Amino acid sequence: MNKKGNLIVSYFISVIIFLLFNSCTYKKGQLNSKDSIVTHLIQQGDDSIYLDTKYTKTKYRQALFVTNDSLKYYEILSKLNKCFFIFNQFDSVYSLSNQILFYCNRRKQTPAIHSLIAETCFTTGNCYAFMSKLDSAFKYYNIAIEQVKESESSDLLPDLYINYADAYIHKSDFVNAAYYYRKAMFISDSLHVIFRTGFPIYFGLGQTYMELRDFELSDTYYKLAWKYFKQSNNRKQFIYCNNRGNYYYYKEEYANALPWFQKARELAKNSSNDFYLNLCEGNMGEIYLYLNKLDSSGYYLDKSFHFFSGIKQQTLCYYIATVKAGLALKLNNILLAHRLLEKYNDSVHTELFVVVNRNRYLQQYYEKTGNYKQAYNYQYRNIHLNDSIRAERQRKRVADLDMRYQQDTTLLNHRNLIHNMGVQMKNLRLISYIWILIAVVILASTIILYFFQKKQHDIQWLKHVGQLTRLRMENLRNRMSPHFIFNILKGIKLNAGNPDYVTEQMDAISLMLLRSIENIEKPAIVLSDEIELVHAYVLLQKRSIPNPFEFEINVSGADLCQLIPAMMIQIPVENAIKHGLKPLGEKMKKLAVTVKHEEEGQSFIVEDNGIGFTAADKQTTGTGTGLKVLLQTIHLLNSKNRNNIRFSIYERNPGANENAGTIVEIFIPFVYSYTF
């Protein structure tokens, strides 16, 4: 008999022995029913799920073998499903989840069934989040949240919102991450489970505001998380210490960062986690460089670089090679610095601040070698990158302020309601005429408070609209950058002998500059003006697009006087050219804009035969600011309208190796207000 057969026989023998033993203990009065056996087995499994998952799986399977109740059977399957997730057996999770959900859909929807669906969808969503399939993760998290509200297991709700926020962290959407962390915190306070959820919530908020460079708020949440530090496992403690070091690194307080990285290094050594250990030592190497402890810097950088080169971790090799180049420049080893900067130059999936550091070292290298033109070139790049980073971070902080304002207003209203109820209870103990007098005072106060809050809300809303306008102004300034204008003027200069070309280009650049100034604070413009801008933009870009290239706009039957959000067509066209068509090189490139008149509005379709947005996301180094500003504007306008603008983007040929193509569809109703 093979090993698999031996394991199966051994398993069933153990189950039979267990049942015989429990049958005897049943007669002795130790376990008085089969339900007690099942409960005992489940409790044993629950107690060891994070300590010995294999043992836990065995206990759950024994409970499955014993139970006769169908609901209990599938509840145990849900617990076993969680074990599969801990073991990273995702195929088993998906299969078992489908089996459980199929059972639940055929049963009457009781609170217990809702709870079972919630647990199953939570586990499935965690699998998708772990695999970075965040859209699928959000889908299952949303189902779980709705099911929890119909069940009796409300304790699961904070964990769902924490994982929801973690998924947004992976998307670098720190605004929504902060929103859901705070939502988890409010619910945890209400359910009195903050002792269990406090560390992930406060740590997540600390990390979020560190990324937004709100250091004061980040420090506050990190200190709150520290209260739960000793209750956390080794992995969470390492991540906390490493991020605390990053906090002081971003503040450029390198002497304060070093002790945290040293503490993280000790935790990594104790857990025998080589990846965490070398990651931490790479951070320490950079800190020692800034502290002018060059021998220590070289030791840790070499050690870390050797490890990540061995496992071919290109992103971290890029980062550490950049720091090693900085160390070489400090030691005047120009040749080594040049070799490091030339060899490790793949910045895909690299954070922008690392690219900024690399450009700074390249600037220093070219200054030392006397190539001041190249030095200026990298200095100019860094100025442009820093402007983009600041603009994006400012936009996110404004959006976070808006989220926090909305949450704080809701919480304030709840607290006012609770306070008023307490006052009313006290007034019931007073004599009738005093009770009436106090009731009148409370009523008057409530009315005054209502109008005061309404006024404050209106003021705050205007403030947010103003901040959004300033962000749009910065985005437009970035779009009409000196680099863009310089390229156009350079083309005009090279074709000075062709007066028709010069006139055409000058008219186009003049139109774009004029319209940018006129529309900079307008939330919407006329469709005909937008089409005119798109024509001008494509005309200016044609010289930089390798032939063959075909472009057409079809507005037959469209209402050219309809208002649309500013740059609504231009931004998808710009993205299609930059990220979809240019990478095709000498292949045929097609870009089409179609405006269709429908019953309730007009639809706008921007279609290209480029590499597809999935491949473009992997190749591009841009920040996506234009598309984000457009989506934020649509979101803000939709919040004020009954009929909403609909926006979607998808690939024309999903899964194609090349020419996947991208389609952007936008529907704008005829009845729509553009007033903030």
Helices and strands as residue ranges (DSSP letters): H 3-28, H 34-47, H 53-66, H 70-86, H 90-105, H 111-130, H 134-149, H 156-170, H 174-191, H 194-211, H 215-226, G 229-231, H 234-250, H 254-270, H 274-290, H 294-310, H 314-330, H 334-343, H 352-368, H 372-427, H 432-479, H 482-494, H 499-519, E 524-526, H 527-541, G 542-544, E 549-554, E 563-565, H 570-575, I 576-581, G 582-584, E 589-597, E 601-608, H 613-619, H 625-638, E 646-651, E 662-669
